[in-house]
Amino acid sequence: MPKMKTRKAATKRFGLTGTGKVRRNKAFANHILTKKSPKRKRNFRGTALVHKTQEKKIRTMIAA
């Protein structure tokens, strides 16, 4: 049986932390920013953790 291929789109969007949790970028920060408050835009920066219910699914996608 051949190796499972990595989902390239997933590897670009997700990563692992040092402790093994799955990290993601926050959404809604790309366009139509004029109506969003500075506080809201500031909170879009950085990364967040993937919810535990989705972790297993994403791990299989990014596994090489």
mmCIF file as gemmi writes it, N, C-alpha and C atoms, coordinates in Angstrom:
data_model
loop_
_atom_site.group_PDB
_atom_site.id
_atom_site.type_symbol
_atom_site.label_atom_id
_atom_site.label_alt_id
_atom_site.label_comp_id
_atom_site.label_asym_id
_atom_site.label_entity_id
_atom_site.label_seq_id
_atom_site.pdbx_PDB_ins_code
_atom_site.Cartn_x
_atom_site.Cartn_y
_atom_site.Cartn_z
_atom_site.occupancy
_atom_site.B_iso_or_equiv
_atom_site.pdbx_formal_charge
_atom_site.auth_seq_id
_atom_site.auth_asym_id
_atom_site.pdbx_PDB_model_num
ATOM 1 N N . MET Axp A 1 ? 0.841 -1.182 0 1 0 ? 1 A 1
ATOM 2 C CA . MET Axp A 1 ? 0 0 0 1 0 ? 1 A 1
ATOM 3 C C . MET Axp A 1 ? 0.889 1.249 0 1 0 ? 1 A 1
ATOM 4 N N . PRO Axp A 2 ? 0.58 2.224 -0.879 1 0 ? 2 A 1
ATOM 5 C CA . PRO Axp A 2 ? 1.425 3.422 -0.945 1 0 ? 2 A 1
ATOM 6 C C . PRO Axp A 2 ? 1.23 4.324 0.266 1 0 ? 2 A 1
ATOM 7 N N . LYS Axp A 3 ? 2.195 5.224 0.43 1 0 ? 3 A 1
ATOM 8 C CA . LYS Axp A 3 ? 2.12 6.189 1.525 1 0 ? 3 A 1
ATOM 9 C C . LYS Axp A 3 ? 0.954 7.142 1.307 1 0 ? 3 A 1
ATOM 10 N N . MET Axp A 4 ? 0.429 7.67 2.408 1 0 ? 4 A 1
ATOM 11 C CA . MET Axp A 4 ? -0.648 8.646 2.323 1 0 ? 4 A 1
ATOM 12 C C . MET Axp A 4 ? -0.056 10.005 1.963 1 0 ? 4 A 1
ATOM 13 N N . LYS Axp A 5 ? -0.652 10.673 1.007 1 0 ? 5 A 1
ATOM 14 C CA . LYS Axp A 5 ? -0.141 11.978 0.597 1 0 ? 5 A 1
ATOM 15 C C . LYS Axp A 5 ? -0.569 13.061 1.58 1 0 ? 5 A 1
ATOM 16 N N . THR Axp A 6 ? 0.31 14.04 1.756 1 0 ? 6 A 1
ATOM 17 C CA . THR Axp A 6 ? 0.013 15.211 2.579 1 0 ? 6 A 1
ATOM 18 C C . THR Axp A 6 ? -0.914 16.134 1.803 1 0 ? 6 A 1
ATOM 19 N N . ARG Axp A 7 ? -1.889 16.698 2.488 1 0 ? 7 A 1
ATOM 20 C CA . ARG Axp A 7 ? -2.756 17.702 1.859 1 0 ? 7 A 1
ATOM 21 C C . ARG Axp A 7 ? -2.009 19.028 1.903 1 0 ? 7 A 1
ATOM 22 N N . LYS Axp A 8 ? -1.528 19.473 0.763 1 0 ? 8 A 1
ATOM 23 C CA . LYS Axp A 8 ? -0.668 20.665 0.71 1 0 ? 8 A 1
ATOM 24 C C . LYS Axp A 8 ? -1.387 21.918 1.185 1 0 ? 8 A 1
ATOM 25 N N . ALA Axp A 9 ? -2.676 22.028 0.899 1 0 ? 9 A 1
ATOM 26 C CA . ALA Axp A 9 ? -3.429 23.202 1.357 1 0 ? 9 A 1
ATOM 27 C C . ALA Axp A 9 ? -3.468 23.249 2.881 1 0 ? 9 A 1
ATOM 28 N N . ALA Axp A 10 ? -3.573 22.085 3.499 1 0 ? 10 A 1
ATOM 29 C CA . ALA Axp A 10 ? -3.627 22.026 4.961 1 0 ? 10 A 1
ATOM 30 C C . ALA Axp A 10 ? -2.271 22.371 5.576 1 0 ? 10 A 1
ATOM 31 N N . THR Axp A 11 ? -1.182 21.926 4.956 1 0 ? 11 A 1
ATOM 32 C CA . THR Axp A 11 ? 0.134 22.215 5.528 1 0 ? 11 A 1
ATOM 33 C C . THR Axp A 11 ? 0.449 23.704 5.477 1 0 ? 11 A 1
ATOM 34 N N . LYS Axp A 12 ? -0.142 24.407 4.506 1 0 ? 12 A 1
ATOM 35 C CA . LYS Axp A 12 ? 0.077 25.852 4.411 1 0 ? 12 A 1
ATOM 36 C C . LYS Axp A 12 ? -0.734 26.606 5.465 1 0 ? 12 A 1
ATOM 37 N N . ARG Axp A 13 ? -1.83 26.02 5.912 1 0 ? 13 A 1
ATOM 38 C CA . ARG Axp A 13 ? -2.731 26.701 6.84 1 0 ? 13 A 1
ATOM 39 C C . ARG Axp A 13 ? -2.524 26.32 8.298 1 0 ? 13 A 1
ATOM 40 N N . PHE Axp A 14 ? -2.017 25.129 8.549 1 0 ? 14 A 1
ATOM 41 C CA . PHE Axp A 14 ? -1.896 24.634 9.916 1 0 ? 14 A 1
ATOM 42 C C . PHE Axp A 14 ? -0.466 24.268 10.246 1 0 ? 14 A 1
ATOM 43 N N . GLY Axp A 15 ? -0.153 24.321 11.535 1 0 ? 15 A 1
ATOM 44 C CA . GLY Axp A 15 ? 1.164 23.913 12.007 1 0 ? 15 A 1
ATOM 45 C C . GLY Axp A 15 ? 1.03 23.343 13.4 1 0 ? 15 A 1
ATOM 46 N N . LEU Axp A 16 ? 2.11 22.797 13.917 1 0 ? 16 A 1
ATOM 47 C CA . LEU Axp A 16 ? 2.088 22.234 15.256 1 0 ? 16 A 1
ATOM 48 C C . LEU Axp A 16 ? 2.882 23.114 16.212 1 0 ? 16 A 1
ATOM 49 N N . THR Axp A 17 ? 2.417 23.204 17.448 1 0 ? 17 A 1
ATOM 50 C CA . THR Axp A 17 ? 3.156 23.926 18.476 1 0 ? 17 A 1
ATOM 51 C C . THR Axp A 17 ? 4.209 22.988 19.055 1 0 ? 17 A 1
ATOM 52 N N . GLY Axp A 18 ? 5.024 23.504 19.931 1 0 ? 18 A 1
ATOM 53 C CA . GLY Axp A 18 ? 6.048 22.686 20.559 1 0 ? 18 A 1
ATOM 54 C C . GLY Axp A 18 ? 5.471 21.564 21.4 1 0 ? 18 A 1
ATOM 55 N N . THR Axp A 19 ? 4.287 21.793 21.953 1 0 ? 19 A 1
ATOM 56 C CA . THR Axp A 19 ? 3.652 20.764 22.782 1 0 ? 19 A 1
ATOM 57 C C . THR Axp A 19 ? 2.779 19.819 21.975 1 0 ? 19 A 1
ATOM 58 N N . GLY Axp A 20 ? 2.685 20.061 20.655 1 0 ? 20 A 1
ATOM 59 C CA . GLY Axp A 20 ? 1.946 19.141 19.787 1 0 ? 20 A 1
ATOM 60 C C . GLY Axp A 20 ? 0.522 19.54 19.475 1 0 ? 20 A 1
ATOM 61 N N . LYS Axp A 21 ? 0.099 20.72 19.911 1 0 ? 21 A 1
ATOM 62 C CA . LYS Axp A 21 ? -1.247 21.179 19.576 1 0 ? 21 A 1
ATOM 63 C C . LYS Axp A 21 ? -1.239 21.738 18.153 1 0 ? 21 A 1
ATOM 64 N N . VAL Axp A 22 ? -2.418 21.779 17.522 1 0 ? 22 A 1
ATOM 65 C CA . VAL Axp A 22 ? -2.516 22.264 16.149 1 0 ? 22 A 1
ATOM 66 C C . VAL Axp A 22 ? -2.845 23.753 16.17 1 0 ? 22 A 1
ATOM 67 N N . ARG Axp A 23 ? -2.05 24.513 15.418 1 0 ? 23 A 1
ATOM 68 C CA . ARG Axp A 23 ? -2.168 25.964 15.379 1 0 ? 23 A 1
ATOM 69 C C . ARG Axp A 23 ? -2.779 26.384 14.051 1 0 ? 23 A 1
ATOM 70 N N . ARG Axp A 24 ? -3.56 27.471 14.065 1 0 ? 24 A 1
ATOM 71 C CA . ARG Axp A 24 ? -4.168 27.986 12.844 1 0 ? 24 A 1
ATOM 72 C C . ARG Axp A 24 ? -4.095 29.501 12.839 1 0 ? 24 A 1
ATOM 73 N N . ASN Axp A 25 ? -4.277 30.096 11.657 1 0 ? 25 A 1
ATOM 74 C CA . ASN Axp A 25 ? -4.373 31.545 11.555 1 0 ? 25 A 1
ATOM 75 C C . ASN Axp A 25 ? -5.828 31.96 11.73 1 0 ? 25 A 1
ATOM 76 N N . LYS Axp A 26 ? -6.04 33.18 12.159 1 0 ? 26 A 1
ATOM 77 C CA . LYS Axp A 26 ? -7.399 33.668 12.354 1 0 ? 26 A 1
ATOM 78 C C . LYS Axp A 26 ? -7.97 34.18 11.033 1 0 ? 26 A 1
ATOM 79 N N . ALA Axp A 27 ? -9.277 34.074 10.895 1 0 ? 27 A 1
ATOM 80 C CA . ALA Axp A 27 ? -9.959 34.452 9.665 1 0 ? 27 A 1
ATOM 81 C C . ALA Axp A 27 ? -10.457 35.9 9.722 1 0 ? 27 A 1
ATOM 82 N N . PHE Axp A 28 ? -10.969 36.385 8.601 1 0 ? 28 A 1
ATOM 83 C CA . PHE Axp A 28 ? -11.633 37.692 8.453 1 0 ? 28 A 1
ATOM 84 C C . PHE Axp A 28 ? -10.701 38.894 8.524 1 0 ? 28 A 1
ATOM 85 N N . ALA Axp A 29 ? -9.411 38.729 8.26 1 0 ? 29 A 1
ATOM 86 C CA . ALA Axp A 29 ? -8.485 39.854 8.396 1 0 ? 29 A 1
ATOM 87 C C . ALA Axp A 29 ? -7.943 40.349 7.054 1 0 ? 29 A 1
ATOM 88 N N . ASN Axp A 30 ? -8.543 39.969 5.949 1 0 ? 30 A 1
ATOM 89 C CA . ASN Axp A 30 ? -7.943 40.27 4.653 1 0 ? 30 A 1
ATOM 90 C C . ASN Axp A 30 ? -8.522 41.479 3.921 1 0 ? 30 A 1
ATOM 91 N N . HIS Axp A 31 ? -9.83 41.614 3.884 1 0 ? 31 A 1
ATOM 92 C CA . HIS Axp A 31 ? -10.406 42.744 3.149 1 0 ? 31 A 1
ATOM 93 C C . HIS Axp A 31 ? -11.684 43.191 3.84 1 0 ? 31 A 1
ATOM 94 N N . ILE Axp A 32 ? -12.248 44.301 3.351 1 0 ? 32 A 1
ATOM 95 C CA . ILE Axp A 32 ? -13.384 44.972 3.993 1 0 ? 32 A 1
ATOM 96 C C . ILE Axp A 32 ? -13.035 45.28 5.458 1 0 ? 32 A 1
ATOM 97 N N . LEU Axp A 33 ? -11.905 45.951 5.627 1 0 ? 33 A 1
ATOM 98 C CA . LEU Axp A 33 ? -11.417 46.222 6.981 1 0 ? 33 A 1
ATOM 99 C C . LEU Axp A 33 ? -11.893 47.568 7.528 1 0 ? 33 A 1
ATOM 100 N N . THR Axp A 34 ? -12.479 48.406 6.676 1 0 ? 34 A 1
ATOM 101 C CA . THR Axp A 34 ? -12.847 49.75 7.119 1 0 ? 34 A 1
ATOM 102 C C . THR Axp A 34 ? -13.949 49.737 8.163 1 0 ? 34 A 1
ATOM 103 N N . LYS Axp A 35 ? -14.865 48.801 8.067 1 0 ? 35 A 1
ATOM 104 C CA . LYS Axp A 35 ? -15.974 48.753 9.028 1 0 ? 35 A 1
ATOM 105 C C . LYS Axp A 35 ? -15.624 48.006 10.32 1 0 ? 35 A 1
ATOM 106 N N . LYS Axp A 36 ? -14.44 47.411 10.372 1 0 ? 36 A 1
ATOM 107 C CA . LYS Axp A 36 ? -14.037 46.654 11.556 1 0 ? 36 A 1
ATOM 108 C C . LYS Axp A 36 ? -13.23 47.555 12.496 1 0 ? 36 A 1
ATOM 109 N N . SER Axp A 37 ? -13.481 47.416 13.762 1 0 ? 37 A 1
ATOM 110 C CA . SER Axp A 37 ? -12.822 48.281 14.745 1 0 ? 37 A 1
ATOM 111 C C . SER Axp A 37 ? -11.35 47.905 14.883 1 0 ? 37 A 1
ATOM 112 N N . PRO Axp A 38 ? -10.517 48.852 15.314 1 0 ? 38 A 1
ATOM 113 C CA . PRO Axp A 38 ? -9.096 48.558 15.509 1 0 ? 38 A 1
ATOM 114 C C . PRO Axp A 38 ? -8.862 47.402 16.482 1 0 ? 38 A 1
ATOM 115 N N . LYS Axp A 39 ? -9.684 47.325 17.518 1 0 ? 39 A 1
ATOM 116 C CA . LYS Axp A 39 ? -9.539 46.238 18.485 1 0 ? 39 A 1
ATOM 117 C C . LYS Axp A 39 ? -9.813 44.885 17.82 1 0 ? 39 A 1
ATOM 118 N N . ARG Axp A 40 ? -10.836 44.855 17.003 1 0 ? 40 A 1
ATOM 119 C CA . ARG Axp A 40 ? -11.194 43.612 16.301 1 0 ? 40 A 1
ATOM 120 C C . ARG Axp A 40 ? -10.094 43.202 15.328 1 0 ? 40 A 1
ATOM 121 N N . LYS Axp A 41 ? -9.561 44.193 14.6 1 0 ? 41 A 1
ATOM 122 C CA . LYS Axp A 41 ? -8.48 43.902 13.643 1 0 ? 41 A 1
ATOM 123 C C . LYS Axp A 41 ? -7.215 43.441 14.351 1 0 ? 41 A 1
ATOM 124 N N . ARG Axp A 42 ? -6.931 44.025 15.509 1 0 ? 42 A 1
ATOM 125 C CA . ARG Axp A 42 ? -5.774 43.628 16.295 1 0 ? 42 A 1
ATOM 126 C C . ARG Axp A 42 ? -5.894 42.174 16.748 1 0 ? 42 A 1
ATOM 127 N N . ASN Axp A 43 ? -7.099 41.766 17.102 1 0 ? 43 A 1
ATOM 128 C CA . ASN Axp A 43 ? -7.319 40.398 17.557 1 0 ? 43 A 1
ATOM 129 C C . ASN Axp A 43 ? -7.225 39.37 16.437 1 0 ? 43 A 1
ATOM 130 N N . PHE Axp A 44 ? -7.293 39.813 15.189 1 0 ? 44 A 1
ATOM 131 C CA . PHE Axp A 44 ? -7.117 38.885 14.061 1 0 ? 44 A 1
ATOM 132 C C . PHE Axp A 44 ? -5.658 38.497 13.879 1 0 ? 44 A 1
ATOM 133 N N . ARG Axp A 45 ? -4.742 39.297 14.43 1 0 ? 45 A 1
ATOM 134 C CA . ARG Axp A 45 ? -3.32 38.992 14.286 1 0 ? 45 A 1
ATOM 135 C C . ARG Axp A 45 ? -2.94 37.766 15.092 1 0 ? 45 A 1
ATOM 136 N N . GLY Axp A 46 ? -1.838 37.192 14.727 1 0 ? 46 A 1
ATOM 137 C CA . GLY Axp A 46 ? -1.348 36.052 15.492 1 0 ? 46 A 1
ATOM 138 C C . GLY Axp A 46 ? -2.081 34.771 15.154 1 0 ? 46 A 1
ATOM 139 N N . THR Axp A 47 ? -1.928 33.788 16.021 1 0 ? 47 A 1
ATOM 140 C CA . THR Axp A 47 ? -2.508 32.483 15.75 1 0 ? 47 A 1
ATOM 141 C C . THR Axp A 47 ? -3.432 32.059 16.876 1 0 ? 47 A 1
ATOM 142 N N . ALA Axp A 48 ? -4.227 31.041 16.584 1 0 ? 48 A 1
ATOM 143 C CA . ALA Axp A 48 ? -5.118 30.458 17.577 1 0 ? 48 A 1
ATOM 144 C C . ALA Axp A 48 ? -4.954 28.948 17.499 1 0 ? 48 A 1
ATOM 145 N N . LEU Axp A 49 ? -5.528 28.25 18.453 1 0 ? 49 A 1
ATOM 146 C CA . LEU Axp A 49 ? -5.453 26.795 18.447 1 0 ? 49 A 1
ATOM 147 C C . LEU Axp A 49 ? -6.711 26.22 17.817 1 0 ? 49 A 1
ATOM 148 N N . VAL Axp A 50 ? -6.54 25.103 17.136 1 0 ? 50 A 1
ATOM 149 C CA . VAL Axp A 50 ? -7.666 24.398 16.525 1 0 ? 50 A 1
ATOM 150 C C . VAL Axp A 50 ? -8.448 23.716 17.637 1 0 ? 50 A 1
ATOM 151 N N . HIS Axp A 51 ? -9.755 23.686 17.498 1 0 ? 51 A 1
ATOM 152 C CA . HIS Axp A 51 ? -10.597 23.038 18.496 1 0 ? 51 A 1
ATOM 153 C C . HIS Axp A 51 ? -10.309 21.543 18.547 1 0 ? 51 A 1
ATOM 154 N N . LYS Axp A 52 ? -10.412 20.971 19.728 1 0 ? 52 A 1
ATOM 155 C CA . LYS Axp A 52 ? -10.028 19.573 19.933 1 0 ? 52 A 1
ATOM 156 C C . LYS Axp A 52 ? -10.858 18.606 19.085 1 0 ? 52 A 1
ATOM 157 N N . THR Axp A 53 ? -12.083 18.992 18.707 1 0 ? 53 A 1
ATOM 158 C CA . THR Axp A 53 ? -12.913 18.106 17.89 1 0 ? 53 A 1
ATOM 159 C C . THR Axp A 53 ? -12.398 18.007 16.461 1 0 ? 53 A 1
ATOM 160 N N . GLN Axp A 54 ? -11.617 18.992 16.015 1 0 ? 54 A 1
ATOM 161 C CA . GLN Axp A 54 ? -11.091 19.002 14.646 1 0 ? 54 A 1
ATOM 162 C C . GLN Axp A 54 ? -9.639 18.556 14.564 1 0 ? 54 A 1
ATOM 163 N N . GLU Axp A 55 ? -8.973 18.445 15.708 1 0 ? 55 A 1
ATOM 164 C CA . GLU Axp A 55 ? -7.534 18.161 15.723 1 0 ? 55 A 1
ATOM 165 C C . GLU Axp A 55 ? -7.155 16.882 14.998 1 0 ? 55 A 1
ATOM 166 N N . LYS Axp A 56 ? -7.86 15.796 15.254 1 0 ? 56 A 1
ATOM 167 C CA . LYS Axp A 56 ? -7.521 14.499 14.664 1 0 ? 56 A 1
ATOM 168 C C . LYS Axp A 56 ? -7.612 14.552 13.137 1 0 ? 56 A 1
ATOM 169 N N . LYS Axp A 57 ? -8.654 15.191 12.636 1 0 ? 57 A 1
ATOM 170 C CA . LYS Axp A 57 ? -8.867 15.316 11.194 1 0 ? 57 A 1
ATOM 171 C C . LYS Axp A 57 ? -7.737 16.095 10.53 1 0 ? 57 A 1
ATOM 172 N N . ILE Axp A 58 ? -7.322 17.188 11.172 1 0 ? 58 A 1
ATOM 173 C CA . ILE Axp A 58 ? -6.271 18.029 10.601 1 0 ? 58 A 1
ATOM 174 C C . ILE Axp A 58 ? -4.909 17.345 10.684 1 0 ? 58 A 1
ATOM 175 N N . ARG Axp A 59 ? -4.664 16.627 11.775 1 0 ? 59 A 1
ATOM 176 C CA . ARG Axp A 59 ? -3.407 15.882 11.902 1 0 ? 59 A 1
ATOM 177 C C . ARG Axp A 59 ? -3.219 14.866 10.778 1 0 ? 59 A 1
ATOM 178 N N . THR Axp A 60 ? -4.306 14.191 10.402 1 0 ? 60 A 1
ATOM 179 C CA . THR Axp A 60 ? -4.194 13.229 9.306 1 0 ? 60 A 1
ATOM 180 C C . THR Axp A 60 ? -3.914 13.935 7.98 1 0 ? 60 A 1
ATOM 181 N N . MET Axp A 61 ? -4.425 15.149 7.815 1 0 ? 61 A 1
ATOM 182 C CA . MET Axp A 61 ? -4.187 15.895 6.585 1 0 ? 61 A 1
ATOM 183 C C . MET Axp A 61 ? -2.743 16.394 6.485 1 0 ? 61 A 1
ATOM 184 N N . ILE Axp A 62 ? -2.162 16.809 7.617 1 0 ? 62 A 1
ATOM 185 C CA . ILE Axp A 62 ? -0.801 17.37 7.559 1 0 ? 62 A 1
ATOM 186 C C . ILE Axp A 62 ? 0.276 16.326 7.802 1 0 ? 62 A 1
ATOM 187 N N . ALA Axp A 63 ? -0.126 15.087 8.113 1 0 ? 63 A 1
ATOM 188 C CA . ALA Axp A 63 ? 0.869 14.031 8.322 1 0 ? 63 A 1
ATOM 189 C C . ALA Axp A 63 ? 1.532 13.685 6.993 1 0 ? 63 A 1
ATOM 190 N N . ALA Axp A 64 ? 2.836 13.61 7.011 1 0 ? 64 A 1
ATOM 191 C CA . ALA Axp A 64 ? 3.577 13.315 5.777 1 0 ? 64 A 1
ATOM 192 C C . ALA Axp A 64 ? 3.585 11.831 5.476 1 0 ? 64 A 1
